[in-house]
Amino acid sequence: MRKIIISMFIVLSTLITPISAYEIDEIPEYSGNPYVEIHDNVPIFSSKDMNTKSFESYSNLDSLDRPQVAYANVSKDLMPTKKRESIGSVKPAGWHTVRYKGIDGKYLYNRCHLIGYQLTGENANRKNLMTGTRYLNVEGMLPLENKVSDYIKKTNHHVLYRVTPIYDGDNLIADGVQIEAYSVEDKGQGVSFNVFCYNVQPGITIDYKTGDSSRSNDNIIKEYKVTEDTSTYVLNVKTHKFHKPTCASVRLMNDVNMHQHGVQCGALQRGNAAAPPALCRKEKRKGKPGRLPTWLKVHLKTKEITDISQPQAGCKAKSHRNPFRIPRLFKP
């Protein structure tokens, strides 16, 4: 009798559990459609959840920091009433900032909400964000989210909604997501589906183990990788200006004011605590000739000028030894 009860429990558990990695082989290969129906398009929810009590739950990340099941009974009271906030601080498992020409929005990967923001108003919730392609986000998941959202707004009913990322082994990138939905009050007459959305990007080959990618179609012209470059700069502690070591201003800088500083270029542009000032004007203009900063004008006034080929500092000629276009500092 005990064995029979255990067997029945296993069968029932299987019926209410979303598809898992061992069933990936049963899902058809991607053939041009963003999603495919599975389990005869019948969602599998527990009868105890088929009520009008709103809830939302997000599983903990696994040992590889991958998001798992997100489940909610969505209604109007869960929908957002505030403007969506930034989610850029979250980098889900397998995240790469890569751009390709030919992709809508250029970026290959999006921070995909498992349960869309328009349904539960979740912002930078790591348990609800996965690394998904632009194609998955816009062509696969968004139309389904819109369908559920429109139904709820129209009827004020509840919809059970569950999203399960499907991983193959210890891959960081999911092969796709299973999305199930079922409208409660009308017993699935308004909304009822069970589909698998493909985490692919036409024209791009993805290494699901790591998230690396490469161009696989001539229609995708060029790949861009966005990276943070770390370089060494020379800081003039008096003027609070950064200079590249090759900048001509460094040669005129007083040794007392000179300080080597390693900092990220992005930090310079943002002007954060690591780099309160910014690049010198000459560097910002990428080597284009321009006016000298005031401190350098004073420096040239008080120092003997031997770096130009003309007899006086008032000339406007640009010497081959001096990359600056010398301004008129005083009347001749």
Buried (B, 14 or more C-beta within 10 A) or exposed (E): EEEEEEEEEEEEEEEEEBBEBEEBEEBEEBEEEBBBEBBEEBBBBEEEBBEEEBBBEBBEBEEEEBBBBBBBBBBBEBBBEEEEEEBEEBBBBBBBEBBBEBBEEEBBBBBBBBBBBBBBBBBEBBBBBBBBBBBBBBBBBBEBBEBBBEBBEEBEBBBBBBBBBBBBEEBBBBBBBBBBBBBBBEEBEBBBBBBBBBBBBBBBEBBBEEBEBEBEEEEBEEBEEEEEEEEEBBBBBEBEBBBBEEBBBBEBBEEEBBEEBEBBBBBBEEEEEEBEBBBBBBBEEEEEEEEBBEBBBEBBEEEEBEBBEEEEBEBEEBBEEBBBBBBEBEEE
